[in-house]
Amino acid sequence: MNTAATVKSRDEIFDFLKKLLVDHFEMQEDSITLDARLYEDLDLDSIDAVDMIVELKRVTGKNMDPNAFKQVRTVEDVVAAVYDLVNG
């Protein structure tokens, strides 16, 4: 997925995010569920979160507000934030 046009539905965003977390952060795919907590369950740290935002910006072509992203706690929160950004 290289353009914003390819990442529109929540399912597509979740699939992309799962691939991103597996490929860039070496996570186990089966541990990435919608209710997985980014910091507690997936062990993301603040630098990982910034890297994820940068990659999401690259793919969506949209700026993600880092302050708004601080409210994100779960994979589902990320999916919702990206969905709103791309579609809203």
C-alpha positions in Angstrom: 0.0 0.0 0.0 1.7 3.2 -1.1 -1.1 5.8 -1.5 -3.8 7.2 0.6 -6.4 5.9 -1.9 -5.5 2.3 -1.0 -6.0 2.7 2.8 -9.7 3.7 3.1 -11.7 1.2 5.1 -11.1 0.2 8.7 -10.2 -3.3 7.6 -7.6 -2.1 5.1 -6.1 0.3 7.8 -6.0 -2.6 10.3 -4.3 -4.9 7.8 -1.8 -2.2 6.9 -1.1 -1.4 10.5 -0.6 -5.1 11.4 1.9 -5.5 8.5 3.7 -2.3 9.6 4.0 -3.6 13.2 5.2 -7.0 12.1 7.7 -5.7 9.5 9.1 -2.6 11.2 8.8 -3.5 14.9 9.2 -7.3 14.6 6.0 -8.1 16.4 4.2 -11.4 16.3 1.2 -11.1 14.0 -1.1 -13.0 16.3 -0.5 -10.6 19.1 -1.8 -7.7 17.1 -5.5 -7.5 17.7 -7.8 -4.5 17.7 -7.9 -4.5 21.5 -4.2 -4.9 22.0 -2.7 -2.0 24.0 0.2 -0.4 22.2 2.4 0.2 25.2 1.4 -2.5 27.6 0.6 -5.4 25.3 2.8 -4.7 22.2 5.7 -3.0 24.1 5.8 0.1 21.9 7.8 2.9 23.3 7.6 6.6 22.5 10.2 6.4 19.8 8.4 3.5 18.2 5.2 5.6 18.3 6.9 8.4 16.5 8.2 6.0 13.9 4.7 4.6 13.4 3.3 8.1 13.0 5.9 8.9 10.4 5.1 5.7 8.4 1.4 6.4 8.6 2.0 9.9 7.3 4.0 8.5 4.4 1.2 6.1 3.5 -1.8 8.4 4.0 -0.2 11.6 2.7 -1.7 13.4 5.7 -0.1 14.9 8.8 -1.0 13.2 12.0 -1.1 15.5 15.0 1.3 14.0 17.6 -0.6 15.6 20.4 -3.9 14.0 19.3 -2.0 10.8 18.9 -1.2 10.8 22.6 -4.8 9.8 23.3 -4.3 6.6 21.3 -4.0 3.6 23.6 -5.0 0.5 21.5 -4.6 -0.7 17.9 -8.3 0.0 17.4 -7.6 3.7 18.5 -4.9 3.9 15.8 -7.3 2.4 13.2 -10.0 4.9 14.1 -7.6 7.9 14.1 -6.2 7.0 10.7 -9.7 6.3 9.3 -10.9 9.7 10.5 -7.9 11.4 9.1 -8.2 9.7 5.7 -12.0 9.9 5.4 -12.9 13.0 7.3 
